[in-house]
Amino acid sequence: MLRELTHYRSFGSLSQICKVILCIGRGNCKVGDIATMVSGAYDTRALRVTADLALLSELSVCEVGGRSVAVLTESWEDASSAESLGARLADLLLDRMFSEGVLPRNKIEFDGVSGRYYMPSQYVELRYSSMRNLLIEGGFLSDESGRLYFSTDVKGAAGPVPPSFDGMTPEELLKKLEEDRLAGERAESYVMGFEKKRLGGRNADRIEQVSLLTISAGFDIASFENSYSPCFDRFIEVKAIGRRGFHISSGEIERAVSYRSKYYIYLVELEKTDMADYEPVIVRDPARFFKDNDEWRIVPDGFHITKI
């Protein structure tokens, strides 16, 4: 990982690293020989060559074998000019910095005035400054007043994409939605078992997991207050919760207002469901419970608009 290379204080310039690649391409050679060929004499830049080789090895550009002999990998054997190598290497480094979170993609913003994507410089840790500087030299980034602007040539898997909800990329949003769906299924399965155990008797087998048939009911599970209830009289909306709380839809709010004391929200912490004594937080009549409740904060996060 790139993090393991941060103990190197400098990799020198991108042009020097390209010279190192060209030297290796001439044939198997030792680190000392490469340093001499790059600088014209064996000097302190040999230490940077060691750092360069570590970086190139991490990026699978070359392999360093016994006695520090470097050999280009097959995909780089056609290395010819420093100019073409610079763009190729910077592109590869940028991709790795994105994939390892060195450049956190969820911090990418869009500048509507210039039409460019950028990231506030503060989100790139100082220990990665040498790698960042290589991208600046390669023209992939520009540092302007505390912002790292991406070149318009930065595209594809490595490059920035239009920000989505909560600063997520579309791929991250889809992944989160799928994770939320699976968490919801687990929470509902837990509540089904919890309700059967709570009720016992004949009503335990009559509980209905409504969510398996429809998502528009406004609740997930139709249950009973006790074993003697003649009909469904406990309507349960299940929420898998974490530190960020939970969302409730307009349809669920409508049902909560309509059913009042017969409507419940079960808040399930999935990481605790394996504990023998765990029970979910049960909120009865949430339309009334959350109203003016100082222990809970309600934040509107969307509006449904229709044309009249």
Buried (B, 14 or more C-beta within 10 A) or exposed (E): EBEEBBEBEEBBBBEBBBBBBBBBBEEEBEBEBBBBBBBEEEEEBBBBBBBBBBBBBBBEBBBBEEEBBBBBEEEBEEBEEBEEBBBBBBBBBBBBBBEEEBBEBBBBBEEEEEEBBBBEBEEBEEBBBBBBBBBBBBBBBBBEEEBBBBBEEBEEEBBBBEBBEEEBBEEBEEEBEEEEEEBBBBBBBBBBEBBBEBBEEEBBEBBBBBBEEEEEBBBBBBBBEEEEBEEBBBBBBBBBBEEEEEEBBEBBBEBBBEBEEBBBBBBBBBEEBEEEEEEBEBBEBBBBBBEEEEEEEEEEEEEEEEEE
